[in-house]
Amino acid sequence: MNKTEFINQIAESADISKKAAGDALQGFMLAVEETVKKGDKLSLIGFGTFSASDRAARTCRNPQTGKEMKIPAKKVVKFKVGSKLAEAVK
């Protein structure tokens, strides 16, 4: 499913216009981004939790050349699935 199909499904499920569904989705994505960027967690009970985590720097090997490469440390976004969503997917 792509973003347009997702917006269409939201609009149909909530009985709202596609524009309103698109605006709501954009607002949700912005709220998740801002919350995680600040280092906070966003918990949606039953659905899941969005959070940020630090990934340490590491050394790996280029499989084509065999040369060692250094990968710098960075922040990554994590999503932990909630129990209700996990159960629905079974």
C-alpha positions as CSV (number, residue, x, y, z in Angstrom):
1,M,0.0,0.0,0.0
2,N,1.4,3.4,-0.9
3,K,0.6,6.8,0.8
4,T,-2.2,7.7,-1.6
5,E,-4.0,4.3,-1.1
6,F,-3.5,4.7,2.7
7,I,-5.1,8.2,2.6
8,N,-8.0,6.8,0.6
9,Q,-8.5,4.1,3.2
10,I,-8.4,6.6,6.0
11,A,-10.9,8.8,4.3
12,E,-13.3,5.9,3.7
13,S,-12.9,4.4,7.2
14,A,-13.4,7.8,8.9
15,D,-16.0,9.0,6.4
16,I,-14.1,12.2,5.7
17,S,-12.7,13.9,2.6
18,K,-9.4,12.7,1.1
19,K,-8.0,16.2,1.8
20,A,-8.9,16.0,5.5
21,A,-7.4,12.4,5.6
22,G,-4.2,13.6,3.9
23,D,-4.0,16.6,6.3
24,A,-4.5,14.2,9.3
25,L,-1.8,11.8,8.1
26,Q,0.6,14.7,7.5
27,G,-0.1,16.0,11.0
28,F,0.5,12.5,12.5
29,M,3.8,12.1,10.7
30,L,5.0,15.5,11.7
31,A,4.0,14.9,15.4
32,V,6.0,11.6,15.4
33,E,9.0,13.3,13.8
34,E,9.0,16.2,16.2
35,T,8.5,13.9,19.3
36,V,11.3,11.4,18.3
37,K,13.6,14.2,17.3
38,K,13.4,15.7,20.8
39,G,14.3,12.3,22.2
40,D,10.9,11.6,23.6
41,K,8.8,8.4,23.0
42,L,5.4,8.4,21.4
43,S,3.3,5.5,22.7
44,L,0.0,4.5,21.1
45,I,-1.4,1.9,23.4
46,G,-2.2,-1.3,21.5
47,F,-0.5,0.0,18.3
48,G,3.1,0.6,19.2
49,T,5.8,3.0,20.4
50,F,8.1,5.2,18.3
51,S,11.4,6.2,19.9
52,A,15.0,7.2,19.0
53,S,18.1,5.3,19.8
54,D,21.8,5.8,19.4
55,R,23.7,3.4,17.2
56,A,27.4,3.2,18.0
57,A,30.1,3.6,15.4
58,R,31.4,0.4,13.9
59,T,33.9,-1.0,11.5
60,C,32.8,-3.3,8.6
61,R,34.3,-4.8,5.5
62,N,33.4,-3.9,1.9
63,P,32.4,-7.3,0.4
64,Q,33.7,-6.3,-3.1
65,T,37.2,-5.1,-2.1
66,G,37.7,-6.5,1.4
67,K,38.8,-3.1,2.6
68,E,37.7,-2.0,6.1
69,M,35.2,0.8,6.3
70,K,34.2,2.9,9.3
71,I,30.5,3.6,9.8
72,P,29.9,6.6,12.0
73,A,27.6,6.7,15.0
74,K,24.1,8.0,14.4
75,K,20.6,8.2,15.8
76,V,18.0,5.8,14.5
77,V,14.2,5.6,14.8
78,K,12.8,2.5,16.4
79,F,9.2,1.2,16.4
80,K,8.1,-1.4,19.0
81,V,4.9,-3.1,18.0
82,G,2.0,-3.0,20.5
83,S,0.2,-6.2,21.7
84,K,-3.1,-5.4,19.9
85,L,-1.4,-4.9,16.5
86,A,0.8,-7.9,17.0
87,E,-2.2,-10.1,17.8
88,A,-4.1,-8.8,14.8
89,V,-1.3,-9.8,12.4
90,K,-1.1,-13.4,13.7
